Amino acid sequence: MPEKFDGKRLMNLLLKLRKTGNPAIPGQVVRIDADVQTLETEIAAAEAQMNALAYRLYKLTDEEIRLVEQG
């Protein structure tokens, strides 16, 4: 069974790479960090779009939407 790969493990691996003697690795890590940030932004935007569609589908009022988002 493959080992669970989560955000915490990824961050630990990235932090280890920053301490390497290989001069190419830190630049690669910086690019990966930027890619991760971009993906997080894209995921948040897609999630907001899906939420908006669900709110329209269920015809939620502004007050109901506030309650859902306050969770």
C-alpha positions as CSV (number, residue, x, y, z in Angstrom):
1,M,0.0,0.0,0.0
2,P,1.5,3.4,-1.0
3,E,2.4,5.8,1.8
4,K,0.0,8.5,2.5
5,F,1.1,11.7,0.8
6,D,-0.4,14.8,2.4
7,G,0.5,18.5,2.6
8,K,2.5,18.1,5.8
9,R,4.7,15.4,4.3
10,L,5.2,17.5,1.1
11,M,6.3,20.5,3.1
12,N,8.8,18.4,5.1
13,L,10.3,17.0,1.9
14,L,10.5,20.5,0.4
15,L,12.2,21.8,3.5
16,K,14.8,19.0,3.4
17,L,15.5,19.8,-0.2
18,R,16.3,23.4,0.6
19,K,19.2,22.2,2.8
20,T,20.9,20.3,0.0
21,G,24.3,21.0,-1.4
22,N,23.0,20.7,-5.0
23,P,22.7,24.3,-6.2
24,A,19.9,23.5,-8.7
25,I,17.5,22.1,-6.0
26,P,16.6,25.4,-4.2
27,G,15.5,27.0,-7.5
28,Q,13.4,24.0,-8.3
29,V,11.8,24.1,-4.9
30,V,11.0,27.8,-5.3
31,R,9.3,27.0,-8.7
32,I,7.4,24.1,-7.1
33,D,6.3,26.4,-4.3
34,A,5.0,28.9,-6.8
35,D,3.2,26.1,-8.7
36,V,1.6,25.0,-5.4
37,Q,0.4,28.6,-4.7
38,T,-1.0,28.9,-8.2
39,L,-2.8,25.6,-7.9
40,E,-4.2,26.6,-4.5
41,T,-5.5,29.8,-6.1
42,E,-7.1,27.9,-9.0
43,I,-8.7,25.4,-6.6
44,A,-10.1,28.2,-4.4
45,A,-11.6,29.8,-7.6
46,A,-13.1,26.6,-8.8
47,E,-14.5,25.9,-5.4
48,A,-16.1,29.3,-5.3
49,Q,-17.6,28.7,-8.7
50,M,-19.0,25.3,-7.6
51,N,-20.4,26.9,-4.5
52,A,-22.1,29.6,-6.5
53,L,-23.7,27.0,-8.8
54,A,-24.9,25.0,-5.8
55,Y,-26.4,28.1,-4.2
56,R,-28.2,28.9,-7.4
57,L,-29.4,25.3,-7.8
58,Y,-30.9,25.3,-4.4
59,K,-32.1,28.9,-4.7
60,L,-30.4,29.9,-1.4
61,T,-31.0,33.4,-0.1
62,D,-28.1,35.7,0.8
63,E,-28.8,34.9,4.5
64,E,-28.7,31.2,3.9
65,I,-25.5,31.5,1.9
66,R,-23.9,33.5,4.8
67,L,-24.9,30.7,7.2
68,V,-23.5,28.0,5.0
69,E,-20.2,29.9,4.5
70,Q,-19.9,30.6,8.3
71,G,-20.3,26.8,8.7
